[in-house]
Amino acid sequence: MPRLALRAVTQRFGKQTALRDVTLDIPAGRIVGLLGRNGAGKTTLLHIAAGLLLPTGGSCTTLGAPSKKLDTPQLTCLGLVQQEGRYLEWMTVRQHLDFNASFYPRWDRALEKRLLEALELDPKRKIVQLSVGDRQKVGILLGVCHRPALLLLDEPISSLDPIVRKRMLDFLLELLRDDGTTVVISSHILNDVEKIVDWIVALDAGALVEDSAFDSLQESFAEWTLTSTNGALPVAFAEPFILSRQGNERQAVLRVRTSDTEAAARFAATHHVELHARPLNLDEMFPLLTSQRSRDRAS
Protein backbone atom coordinates (compact mmCIF):
# COMPACT_ATOMS: atom_id res chain seq x y z
CA MET A 1 0.00 0.00 0.00
CA PRO A 2 1.40 3.46 -0.88
CA ARG A 3 2.35 5.69 2.03
CA LEU A 4 0.61 8.51 0.16
CA ALA A 5 -1.98 8.19 -2.62
CA LEU A 6 -3.87 10.97 -4.40
CA ARG A 7 -6.74 10.29 -6.78
CA ALA A 8 -7.96 13.11 -9.04
CA VAL A 9 -7.27 15.66 -6.29
CA THR A 10 -8.42 19.19 -7.05
CA GLN A 11 -8.13 22.11 -4.65
CA ARG A 12 -9.77 25.47 -5.21
CA PHE A 13 -9.57 28.65 -3.16
CA GLY A 14 -12.41 30.77 -4.46
CA LYS A 15 -11.75 31.33 -8.15
CA GLN A 16 -8.15 30.13 -7.88
CA THR A 17 -7.32 26.48 -8.59
CA ALA A 18 -4.25 25.35 -6.64
CA LEU A 19 -4.30 21.67 -7.71
CA ARG A 20 -5.85 20.23 -10.86
CA ASP A 21 -6.87 16.56 -11.01
CA VAL A 22 -3.64 15.22 -9.44
CA THR A 23 -3.27 11.43 -9.27
CA LEU A 24 -0.14 10.17 -7.57
CA ASP A 25 1.23 7.17 -5.61
CA ILE A 26 4.24 7.41 -3.30
CA PRO A 27 5.33 4.02 -1.94
CA ALA A 28 7.36 3.19 1.15
CA GLY A 29 11.10 3.78 1.19
CA ARG A 30 11.24 6.55 -1.39
CA ILE A 31 12.74 10.04 -1.16
CA VAL A 32 10.71 12.28 -3.45
CA GLY A 33 11.71 15.73 -4.64
CA LEU A 34 8.53 17.80 -5.03
CA LEU A 35 9.31 20.53 -7.55
CA GLY A 36 7.43 23.51 -8.94
CA ARG A 37 7.53 27.26 -9.22
CA ASN A 38 6.06 29.47 -6.53
CA GLY A 39 2.31 28.97 -6.58
CA ALA A 40 2.51 25.62 -8.38
CA GLY A 41 0.59 23.83 -5.61
CA LYS A 42 3.39 22.13 -3.64
CA THR A 43 2.41 23.40 -0.19
CA THR A 44 -1.25 22.73 -0.92
CA LEU A 45 -0.46 19.12 -1.81
CA LEU A 46 1.54 18.63 1.40
CA HIS A 47 -1.22 20.20 3.51
CA ILE A 48 -3.79 17.87 1.97
CA ALA A 49 -1.52 14.89 2.64
CA ALA A 50 -1.19 15.96 6.29
CA GLY A 51 -4.93 16.45 6.72
CA LEU A 52 -4.64 20.21 7.17
CA LEU A 53 -6.76 20.82 4.05
CA LEU A 54 -9.67 18.86 2.63
CA PRO A 55 -9.55 18.63 -1.17
CA THR A 56 -12.31 20.26 -3.14
CA GLY A 57 -12.46 17.17 -5.34
CA GLY A 58 -10.92 13.73 -5.42
CA SER A 59 -9.43 11.83 -2.50
CA CYS A 60 -6.17 11.49 -0.60
CA THR A 61 -5.04 8.48 1.44
CA THR A 62 -2.22 8.97 3.93
CA LEU A 63 -0.65 5.99 5.69
CA GLY A 64 -3.62 3.85 4.69
CA ALA A 65 -6.38 6.18 5.91
CA PRO A 66 -8.38 8.94 4.18
CA SER A 67 -6.56 12.18 4.93
CA LYS A 68 -9.79 13.73 6.24
CA LYS A 69 -9.99 10.97 8.89
CA LEU A 70 -6.40 10.86 10.12
CA ASP A 71 -6.29 9.83 13.77
CA THR A 72 -3.75 8.76 16.38
CA PRO A 73 -2.46 5.65 14.53
CA GLN A 74 -1.58 7.76 11.48
CA LEU A 75 -0.69 11.07 13.14
CA THR A 76 1.89 9.46 15.41
CA CYS A 77 3.58 8.06 12.28
CA LEU A 78 3.42 11.30 10.27
CA GLY A 79 5.99 14.09 10.32
CA LEU A 80 5.47 17.56 8.85
CA VAL A 81 8.11 20.30 8.71
CA GLN A 82 6.92 23.64 7.35
CA GLN A 83 8.99 26.58 6.22
CA GLU A 84 7.45 28.82 8.85
CA GLY A 85 6.21 26.74 11.76
CA ARG A 86 4.05 28.04 14.58
CA TYR A 87 5.47 27.69 18.08
CA LEU A 88 4.69 28.68 21.65
CA GLU A 89 6.91 31.75 21.82
CA TRP A 90 7.29 31.84 25.61
CA MET A 91 8.66 28.30 25.81
CA THR A 92 12.29 27.34 25.64
CA VAL A 93 13.39 24.91 22.96
CA ARG A 94 13.66 22.21 25.65
CA GLN A 95 10.14 22.87 26.93
CA HIS A 96 8.75 22.77 23.39
CA LEU A 97 10.45 19.45 22.66
CA ASP A 98 9.23 17.95 25.94
CA PHE A 99 5.68 19.15 25.28
CA ASN A 100 5.61 17.58 21.81
CA ALA A 101 7.32 14.39 22.98
CA SER A 102 4.40 13.75 25.34
CA PHE A 103 2.15 13.07 22.33
CA TYR A 104 4.45 10.50 20.69
CA PRO A 105 5.12 7.12 22.29
CA ARG A 106 8.07 6.54 19.90
CA TRP A 107 9.84 9.84 20.60
CA ASP A 108 13.56 9.13 20.42
CA ARG A 109 15.49 11.07 23.08
CA ALA A 110 18.86 9.85 21.81
CA LEU A 111 18.00 11.12 18.33
CA GLU A 112 16.79 14.40 19.80
CA LYS A 113 20.12 14.89 21.62
CA ARG A 114 22.11 14.05 18.49
CA LEU A 115 20.13 16.46 16.31
CA LEU A 116 20.39 19.28 18.83
CA GLU A 117 24.16 18.94 18.59
CA ALA A 118 24.30 18.41 14.82
CA LEU A 119 22.02 21.38 14.11
CA GLU A 120 23.84 23.52 16.69
CA LEU A 121 20.64 24.44 18.54
CA ASP A 122 20.71 25.61 22.18
CA PRO A 123 17.81 23.96 24.06
CA LYS A 124 17.89 26.64 26.78
CA ARG A 125 16.95 29.50 24.46
CA LYS A 126 13.37 30.72 24.25
CA ILE A 127 11.55 30.40 20.95
CA VAL A 128 10.98 34.15 20.81
CA GLN A 129 14.76 34.69 20.83
CA LEU A 130 15.49 32.41 17.87
CA SER A 131 16.54 33.45 14.39
CA VAL A 132 14.62 32.26 11.33
CA GLY A 133 17.20 29.53 10.77
CA ASP A 134 17.03 28.30 14.36
CA ARG A 135 13.24 28.21 14.18
CA GLN A 136 13.59 25.94 11.16
CA LYS A 137 15.83 23.68 13.23
CA VAL A 138 13.13 23.45 15.91
CA GLY A 139 10.63 22.48 13.24
CA ILE A 140 12.95 19.76 11.98
CA LEU A 141 13.33 18.23 15.45
CA LEU A 142 9.57 18.34 16.03
CA GLY A 143 9.01 16.65 12.68
CA VAL A 144 11.51 13.80 12.92
CA CYS A 145 12.24 12.83 16.55
CA HIS A 146 9.24 10.49 16.69
CA ARG A 147 10.74 8.62 13.70
CA PRO A 148 7.79 8.99 11.33
CA ALA A 149 6.93 6.50 8.60
CA LEU A 150 6.04 9.42 6.30
CA LEU A 151 7.92 12.71 6.50
CA LEU A 152 6.62 15.77 4.60
CA LEU A 153 9.10 18.64 4.27
CA ASP A 154 8.06 22.05 2.94
CA GLU A 155 11.20 24.17 2.33
CA PRO A 156 12.81 22.76 5.49
CA ILE A 157 16.41 23.87 4.81
CA SER A 158 16.01 27.23 3.08
CA SER A 159 17.37 29.22 6.05
CA LEU A 160 20.13 26.82 7.12
CA ASP A 161 23.80 27.40 6.37
CA PRO A 162 25.54 24.95 3.99
CA ILE A 163 27.23 22.92 6.74
CA VAL A 164 24.01 22.37 8.69
CA ARG A 165 22.11 21.68 5.45
CA LYS A 166 24.52 18.87 4.62
CA ARG A 167 24.11 17.36 8.08
CA MET A 168 20.34 17.49 7.68
CA LEU A 169 20.43 15.83 4.26
CA ASP A 170 22.74 13.11 5.56
CA PHE A 171 20.26 12.50 8.35
CA LEU A 172 17.38 12.08 5.88
CA LEU A 173 19.36 9.36 4.11
CA GLU A 174 19.94 7.74 7.48
CA LEU A 175 16.19 7.75 8.19
CA LEU A 176 15.57 6.00 4.91
CA ARG A 177 18.29 3.43 5.55
CA ASP A 178 17.42 2.66 9.18
CA ASP A 179 13.64 3.12 9.33
CA GLY A 180 12.46 2.91 5.71
CA THR A 181 10.94 6.37 6.11
CA THR A 182 9.21 7.78 3.04
CA VAL A 183 10.28 11.40 2.54
CA VAL A 184 8.65 14.06 0.37
CA ILE A 185 10.78 17.21 0.24
CA SER A 186 9.82 20.47 -1.43
CA SER A 187 12.78 22.80 -1.79
CA HIS A 188 14.18 25.42 -4.14
CA ILE A 189 17.76 24.46 -3.22
CA LEU A 190 17.92 21.91 -6.01
CA ASN A 191 21.66 21.28 -5.86
CA ASP A 192 21.16 19.87 -2.37
CA VAL A 193 17.93 18.03 -3.17
CA GLU A 194 19.42 16.08 -6.07
CA LYS A 195 22.00 14.54 -3.73
CA ILE A 196 19.36 12.55 -1.87
CA VAL A 197 16.18 12.09 -3.96
CA ASP A 198 15.43 9.00 -6.01
CA TRP A 199 12.13 10.22 -7.49
CA ILE A 200 10.87 13.52 -8.92
CA VAL A 201 7.32 14.83 -8.81
CA ALA A 202 6.82 18.19 -10.55
CA LEU A 203 3.80 20.48 -10.54
CA ASP A 204 3.06 23.31 -12.95
CA ALA A 205 0.09 25.60 -12.33
CA GLY A 206 -1.43 22.92 -10.09
CA ALA A 207 -1.13 20.10 -12.62
CA LEU A 208 1.12 17.06 -12.30
CA VAL A 209 3.69 17.30 -15.12
CA GLU A 210 6.33 14.80 -14.00
CA ASP A 211 6.29 11.61 -11.93
CA SER A 212 9.53 9.78 -12.71
CA ALA A 213 12.60 8.13 -11.26
CA PHE A 214 15.44 10.63 -10.96
CA ASP A 215 17.82 8.19 -12.64
CA SER A 216 15.64 8.03 -15.73
CA LEU A 217 15.46 11.83 -15.91
CA GLN A 218 19.25 12.07 -15.69
CA GLU A 219 19.56 9.60 -18.54
CA SER A 220 17.03 11.36 -20.78
CA PHE A 221 17.90 15.06 -20.34
CA ALA A 222 21.08 16.43 -21.92
CA GLU A 223 22.73 19.50 -23.39
CA TRP A 224 24.16 19.13 -26.89
CA THR A 225 26.73 21.60 -28.18
CA LEU A 226 26.73 21.56 -31.99
CA THR A 227 29.39 22.83 -34.37
CA SER A 228 28.59 22.83 -38.07
CA THR A 229 30.94 20.90 -40.39
CA ASN A 230 28.99 21.56 -43.59
CA GLY A 231 27.37 24.95 -44.04
CA ALA A 232 25.09 26.91 -41.74
CA LEU A 233 23.00 25.34 -39.01
CA PRO A 234 19.23 25.65 -39.46
CA VAL A 235 17.39 28.21 -37.38
CA ALA A 236 15.22 25.41 -35.96
CA PHE A 237 15.39 21.62 -35.90
CA ALA A 238 12.36 19.40 -36.49
CA GLU A 239 13.22 16.64 -33.99
CA PRO A 240 10.48 16.53 -31.32
CA PHE A 241 12.90 15.80 -28.46
CA ILE A 242 14.55 19.25 -28.75
CA LEU A 243 13.34 21.48 -25.93
CA SER A 244 15.36 24.64 -26.57
CA ARG A 245 17.96 26.11 -28.94
CA GLN A 246 20.49 28.89 -28.49
CA GLY A 247 23.36 29.99 -30.72
CA ASN A 248 24.02 31.01 -34.30
CA GLU A 249 24.49 29.46 -37.74
CA ARG A 250 27.92 28.03 -36.86
CA GLN A 251 27.39 26.78 -33.32
CA ALA A 252 24.32 26.03 -31.25
CA VAL A 253 23.42 24.66 -27.82
CA LEU A 254 20.36 22.41 -27.57
CA ARG A 255 18.56 21.14 -24.49
CA VAL A 256 17.02 17.76 -25.30
CA ARG A 257 14.99 15.00 -23.73
CA THR A 258 15.08 11.53 -25.22
CA SER A 259 15.49 7.97 -23.98
CA ASP A 260 16.99 6.92 -27.33
CA THR A 261 20.68 6.20 -26.66
CA GLU A 262 21.47 6.47 -30.38
CA ALA A 263 19.75 9.82 -30.87
CA ALA A 264 22.91 11.94 -30.57
CA ALA A 265 24.92 9.93 -33.11
CA ARG A 266 22.02 9.84 -35.54
CA PHE A 267 21.39 13.57 -35.13
CA ALA A 268 25.07 14.39 -35.75
CA ALA A 269 25.16 12.31 -38.94
CA THR A 270 21.87 13.71 -40.24
CA HIS A 271 22.79 17.37 -39.71
CA HIS A 272 26.55 17.14 -40.40
CA VAL A 273 27.64 18.49 -37.04
CA GLU A 274 30.17 17.76 -34.37
CA LEU A 275 28.19 17.06 -31.21
CA HIS A 276 29.33 17.19 -27.59
CA ALA A 277 26.77 15.94 -25.05
CA ARG A 278 26.65 16.44 -21.30
CA PRO A 279 23.96 15.52 -18.75
CA LEU A 280 21.90 18.19 -17.01
CA ASN A 281 21.73 18.63 -13.27
CA LEU A 282 18.41 19.10 -11.49
CA ASP A 283 18.76 22.87 -11.41
CA GLU A 284 19.04 22.87 -15.21
CA MET A 285 16.21 20.37 -15.66
CA PHE A 286 13.82 22.37 -13.49
CA PRO A 287 12.66 24.98 -16.05
CA LEU A 288 12.24 22.21 -18.64
CA LEU A 289 10.16 20.06 -16.30
CA THR A 290 7.90 22.91 -15.24
CA SER A 291 7.24 24.71 -18.53
CA GLN A 292 4.34 24.10 -20.87
CA ARG A 293 6.63 24.16 -23.88
CA SER A 294 8.79 21.29 -22.64
CA ARG A 295 5.75 19.16 -21.85
CA ASP A 296 4.25 19.69 -25.29
CA ARG A 297 7.47 18.94 -27.13
CA ALA A 298 8.38 15.89 -25.05
CA SER A 299 4.96 14.31 -25.52
C-alpha positions as a Python dict, from the first residue, in 0.01 Angstrom:
ca = {
    (1, 'M'): (0, 0, 0),
    (2, 'P'): (140, 346, -88),
    (3, 'R'): (235, 569, 203),
    (4, 'L'): (61, 851, 16),
    (5, 'A'): (-198, 819, -262),
    (6, 'L'): (-387, 1097, -440),
    (7, 'R'): (-674, 1029, -678),
    (8, 'A'): (-796, 1311, -904),
    (9, 'V'): (-727, 1566, -629),
    (10, 'T'): (-842, 1919, -705),
    (11, 'Q'): (-813, 2211, -465),
    (12, 'R'): (-977, 2547, -521),
    (13, 'F'): (-957, 2865, -316),
    (14, 'G'): (-1241, 3077, -446),
    (15, 'K'): (-1175, 3133, -815),
    (16, 'Q'): (-815, 3013, -788),
    (17, 'T'): (-732, 2648, -859),
    (18, 'A'): (-425, 2535, -664),
    (19, 'L'): (-430, 2167, -771),
    (20, 'R'): (-585, 2023, -1086),
    (21, 'D'): (-687, 1656, -1101),
    (22, 'V'): (-364, 1522, -944),
    (23, 'T'): (-327, 1143, -927),
    (24, 'L'): (-14, 1017, -757),
    (25, 'D'): (123, 717, -561),
    (26, 'I'): (424, 741, -330),
    (27, 'P'): (533, 402, -194),
    (28, 'A'): (736, 319, 115),
    (29, 'G'): (1110, 378, 119),
    (30, 'R'): (1124, 655, -139),
    (31, 'I'): (1274, 1004, -116),
    (32, 'V'): (1071, 1228, -345),
    (33, 'G'): (1171, 1573, -464),
    (34, 'L'): (853, 1780, -503),
    (35, 'L'): (931, 2053, -755),
    (36, 'G'): (743, 2351, -894),
    (37, 'R'): (753, 2726, -922),
    (38, 'N'): (606, 2947, -653),
    (39, 'G'): (231, 2897, -658),
    (40, 'A'): (251, 2562, -838),
    (41, 'G'): (59, 2383, -561),
    (42, 'K'): (339, 2213, -364),
    (43, 'T'): (241, 2340, -19),
    (44, 'T'): (-125, 2273, -92),
    (45, 'L'): (-46, 1912, -181),
    (46, 'L'): (154, 1863, 140),
    (47, 'H'): (-122, 2020, 351),
    (48, 'I'): (-379, 1787, 197),
    (49, 'A'): (-152, 1489, 264),
    (50, 'A'): (-119, 1596, 629),
    (51, 'G'): (-493, 1645, 672),
    (52, 'L'): (-464, 2021, 717),
    (53, 'L'): (-676, 2082, 405),
    (54, 'L'): (-967, 1886, 263),
    (55, 'P'): (-955, 1863, -117),
    (56, 'T'): (-1231, 2026, -314),
    (57, 'G'): (-1246, 1717, -534),
    (58, 'G'): (-1092, 1373, -542),
    (59, 'S'): (-943, 1183, -250),
    (60, 'C'): (-617, 1149, -60),
    (61, 'T'): (-504, 848, 144),
    (62, 'T'): (-222, 897, 393),
    (63, 'L'): (-65, 599, 569),
    (64, 'G'): (-362, 385, 469),
    (65, 'A'): (-638, 618, 591),
    (66, 'P'): (-838, 894, 418),
    (67, 'S'): (-656, 1218, 493),
    (68, 'K'): (-979, 1373, 624),
    (69, 'K'): (-999, 1097, 889),
    (70, 'L'): (-640, 1086, 1012),
    (71, 'D'): (-629, 983, 1377),
    (72, 'T'): (-375, 876, 1638),
    (73, 'P'): (-246, 565, 1453),
    (74, 'Q'): (-158, 776, 1148),
    (75, 'L'): (-69, 1107, 1314),
    (76, 'T'): (189, 946, 1541),
    (77, 'C'): (358, 806, 1228),
    (78, 'L'): (342, 1130, 1027),
    (79, 'G'): (599, 1409, 1032),
    (80, 'L'): (547, 1756, 885),
    (81, 'V'): (811, 2030, 871),
    (82, 'Q'): (692, 2364, 735),
    (83, 'Q'): (899, 2658, 622),
    (84, 'E'): (745, 2882, 885),
    (85, 'G'): (621, 2674, 1176),
    (86, 'R'): (405, 2804, 1458),
    (87, 'Y'): (547, 2769, 1808),
    (88, 'L'): (469, 2868, 2165),
    (89, 'E'): (691, 3175, 2182),
    (90, 'W'): (729, 3184, 2561),
    (91, 'M'): (866, 2830, 2581),
    (92, 'T'): (1229, 2734, 2564),
    (93, 'V'): (1339, 2491, 2296),
    (94, 'R'): (1366, 2221, 2565),
    (95, 'Q'): (1014, 2287, 2693),
    (96, 'H'): (875, 2277, 2339),
    (97, 'L'): (1045, 1945, 2266),
    (98, 'D'): (923, 1795, 2594),
    (99, 'F'): (568, 1915, 2528),
    (100, 'N'): (561, 1758, 2181),
    (101, 'A'): (732, 1439, 2298),
    (102, 'S'): (440, 1375, 2534),
    (103, 'F'): (215, 1307, 2233),
    (104, 'Y'): (445, 1050, 2069),
    (105, 'P'): (512, 712, 2229),
    (106, 'R'): (807, 654, 1990),
    (107, 'W'): (984, 984, 2060),
    (108, 'D'): (1356, 913, 2042),
    (109, 'R'): (1549, 1107, 2308),
    (110, 'A'): (1886, 985, 2181),
    (111, 'L'): (1800, 1112, 1833),
    (112, 'E'): (1679, 1440, 1980),
    (113, 'K'): (2012, 1489, 2162),
    (114, 'R'): (2211, 1405, 1849),
    (115, 'L'): (2013, 1646, 1631),
    (116, 'L'): (2039, 1928, 1883),
    (117, 'E'): (2416, 1894, 1859),
    (118, 'A'): (2430, 1841, 1482),
    (119, 'L'): (2202, 2138, 1411),
    (120, 'E'): (2384, 2352, 1669),
    (121, 'L'): (2064, 2444, 1854),
    (122, 'D'): (2071, 2561, 2218),
    (123, 'P'): (1781, 2396, 2406),
    (124, 'K'): (1789, 2664, 2678),
    (125, 'R'): (1695, 2950, 2446),
    (126, 'K'): (1337, 3072, 2425),
    (127, 'I'): (1155, 3040, 2095),
    (128, 'V'): (1098, 3415, 2081),
    (129, 'Q'): (1476, 3469, 2083),
    (130, 'L'): (1549, 3241, 1787),
    (131, 'S'): (1654, 3345, 1439),
    (132, 'V'): (1462, 3226, 1133),
    (133, 'G'): (1720, 2953, 1077),
    (134, 'D'): (1703, 2830, 1436),
    (135, 'R'): (1324, 2821, 1418),
    (136, 'Q'): (1359, 2594, 1116),
    (137, 'K'): (1583, 2368, 1323),
    (138, 'V'): (1313, 2345, 1591),
    (139, 'G'): (1063, 2248, 1324),
    (140, 'I'): (1295, 1976, 1198),
    (141, 'L'): (1333, 1823, 1545),
    (142, 'L'): (957, 1834, 1603),
    (143, 'G'): (901, 1665, 1268),
    (144, 'V'): (1151, 1380, 1292),
    (145, 'C'): (1224, 1283, 1655),
    (146, 'H'): (924, 1049, 1669),
    (147, 'R'): (1074, 862, 1370),
    (148, 'P'): (779, 899, 1133),
    (149, 'A'): (693, 650, 860),
    (150, 'L'): (604, 942, 630),
    (151, 'L'): (792, 1271, 650),
    (152, 'L'): (662, 1577, 460),
    (153, 'L'): (910, 1864, 427),
    (154, 'D'): (806, 2205, 294),
    (155, 'E'): (1120, 2417, 233),
    (156, 'P'): (1281, 2276, 549),
    (157, 'I'): (1641, 2387, 481),
    (158, 'S'): (1601, 2723, 308),
    (159, 'S'): (1737, 2922, 605),
    (160, 'L'): (2013, 2682, 712),
    (161, 'D'): (2380, 2740, 637),
    (162, 'P'): (2554, 2495, 399),
    (163, 'I'): (2723, 2292, 674),
    (164, 'V'): (2401, 2237, 869),
    (165, 'R'): (2211, 2168, 545),
    (166, 'K'): (2452, 1887, 462),
    (167, 'R'): (2411, 1736, 808),
    (168, 'M'): (2034, 1749, 768),
    (169, 'L'): (2043, 1583, 426),
    (170, 'D'): (2274, 1311, 556),
    (171, 'F'): (2026, 1250, 835),
    (172, 'L'): (1738, 1208, 588),
    (173, 'L'): (1936, 936, 411),
    (174, 'E'): (1994, 774, 748),
    (175, 'L'): (1619, 775, 819),
    (176, 'L'): (1557, 600, 491),
    (177, 'R'): (1829, 343, 555),
    (178, 'D'): (1742, 266, 918),
    (179, 'D'): (1364, 312, 933),
    (180, 'G'): (1246, 291, 571),
    (181, 'T'): (1094, 637, 611),
    (182, 'T'): (921, 778, 304),
    (183, 'V'): (1028, 1140, 254),
    (184, 'V'): (865, 1406, 37),
    (185, 'I'): (1078, 1721, 24),
    (186, 'S'): (982, 2047, -143),
    (187, 'S'): (1278, 2280, -179),
    (188, 'H'): (1418, 2542, -414),
    (189, 'I'): (1776, 2446, -322),
    (190, 'L'): (1792, 2191, -601),
    (191, 'N'): (2166, 2128, -586),
    (192, 'D'): (2116, 1987, -237),
    (193, 'V'): (1793, 1803, -317),
    (194, 'E'): (1942, 1608, -607),
    (195, 'K'): (2200, 1454, -373),
    (196, 'I'): (1936, 1255, -187),
    (197, 'V'): (1618, 1209, -396),
    (198, 'D'): (1543, 900, -601),
    (199, 'W'): (1213, 1022, -749),
    (200, 'I'): (1087, 1352, -892),
    (201, 'V'): (732, 1483, -881),
    (202, 'A'): (682, 1819, -1055),
    (203, 'L'): (380, 2048, -1054),
    (204, 'D'): (306, 2331, -1295),
    (205, 'A'): (9, 2560, -1233),
    (206, 'G'): (-143, 2292, -1009),
    (207, 'A'): (-113, 2010, -1262),
    (208, 'L'): (112, 1706, -1230),
    (209, 'V'): (369, 1730, -1512),
    (210, 'E'): (633, 1480, -1400),
    (211, 'D'): (629, 1161, -1193),
    (212, 'S'): (953, 978, -1271),
    (213, 'A'): (1260, 813, -1126),
    (214, 'F'): (1544, 1063, -1096),
    (215, 'D'): (1782, 819, -1264),
    (216, 'S'): (1564, 803, -1573),
    (217, 'L'): (1546, 1183, -1591),
    (218, 'Q'): (1925, 1207, -1569),
    (219, 'E'): (1956, 960, -1854),
    (220, 'S'): (1703, 1136, -2078),
    (221, 'F'): (1790, 1506, -2034),
    (222, 'A'): (2108, 1643, -2192),
    (223, 'E'): (2273, 1950, -2339),
    (224, 'W'): (2416, 1913, -2689),
    (225, 'T'): (2673, 2160, -2818),
    (226, 'L'): (2673, 2156, -3199),
    (227, 'T'): (2939, 2283, -3437),
    (228, 'S'): (2859, 2283, -3807),
    (229, 'T'): (3094, 2090, -4039),
    (230, 'N'): (2899, 2156, -4359),
    (231, 'G'): (2737, 2495, -4404),
    (232, 'A'): (2509, 2691, -4174),
    (233, 'L'): (2300, 2534, -3901),
    (234, 'P'): (1923, 2565, -3946),
    (235, 'V'): (1739, 2821, -3738),
    (236, 'A'): (1522, 2541, -3596),
    (237, 'F'): (1539, 2162, -3590),
    (238, 'A'): (1236, 1940, -3649),
    (239, 'E'): (1322, 1664, -3399),
    (240, 'P'): (1048, 1653, -3132),
    (241, 'F'): (1290, 1580, -2846),
    (242, 'I'): (1455, 1925, -2875),
    (243, 'L'): (1334, 2148, -2593),
    (244, 'S'): (1536, 2464, -2657),
    (245, 'R'): (1796, 2611, -2894),
    (246, 'Q'): (2049, 2889, -2849),
    (247, 'G'): (2336, 2999, -3072),
    (248, 'N'): (2402, 3101, -3430),
    (249, 'E'): (2449, 2946, -3774),
    (250, 'R'): (2792, 2803, -3686),
    (251, 'Q'): (2739, 2678, -3332),
    (252, 'A'): (2432, 2603, -3125),
    (253, 'V'): (2342, 2466, -2782),
    (254, 'L'): (2036, 2241, -2757),
    (255, 'R'): (1856, 2114, -2449),
    (256, 'V'): (1702, 1776, -2530),
    (257, 'R'): (1499, 1500, -2373),
    (258, 'T'): (1508, 1153, -2522),
    (259, 'S'): (1549, 797, -2398),
    (260, 'D'): (1699, 692, -2733),
    (261, 'T'): (2068, 620, -2666),
    (262, 'E'): (2147, 647, -3038),
    (263, 'A'): (1975, 982, -3087),
    (264, 'A'): (2291, 1194, -3057),
    (265, 'A'): (2492, 993, -3311),
    (266, 'R'): (2202, 984, -3554),
    (267, 'F'): (2139, 1357, -3513),
    (268, 'A'): (2507, 1439, -3575),
    (269, 'A'): (2516, 1231, -3894),
    (270, 'T'): (2187, 1371, -4024),
    (271, 'H'): (2279, 1737, -3971),
    (272, 'H'): (2655, 1714, -4040),
    (273, 'V'): (2764, 1849, -3704),
    (274, 'E'): (3017, 1776, -3437),
    (275, 'L'): (2819, 1706, -3121),
    (276, 'H'): (2933, 1719, -2759),
    (277, 'A'): (2677, 1594, -2505),
    (278, 'R'): (2665, 1644, -2130),
    (279, 'P'): (2396, 1552, -1875),
    (280, 'L'): (2190, 1819, -1701),
    (281, 'N'): (2173, 1863, -1327),
    (282, 'L'): (1841, 1910, -1149),
    (283, 'D'): (1876, 2287, -1141),
    (284, 'E'): (1904, 2287, -1521),
    (285, 'M'): (1621, 2037, -1566),
    (286, 'F'): (1382, 2237, -1349),
    (287, 'P'): (1266, 2498, -1605),
    (288, 'L'): (1224, 2221, -1864),
    (289, 'L'): (1016, 2006, -1630),
    (290, 'T'): (790, 2291, -1524),
    (291, 'S'): (724, 2471, -1853),
    (292, 'Q'): (434, 2410, -2087),
    (293, 'R'): (663, 2416, -2388),
    (294, 'S'): (879, 2129, -2264),
    (295, 'R'): (575, 1916, -2185),
    (296, 'D'): (425, 1969, -2529),
    (297, 'R'): (747, 1894, -2713),
    (298, 'A'): (838, 1589, -2505),
    (299, 'S'): (496, 1431, -2552),
}
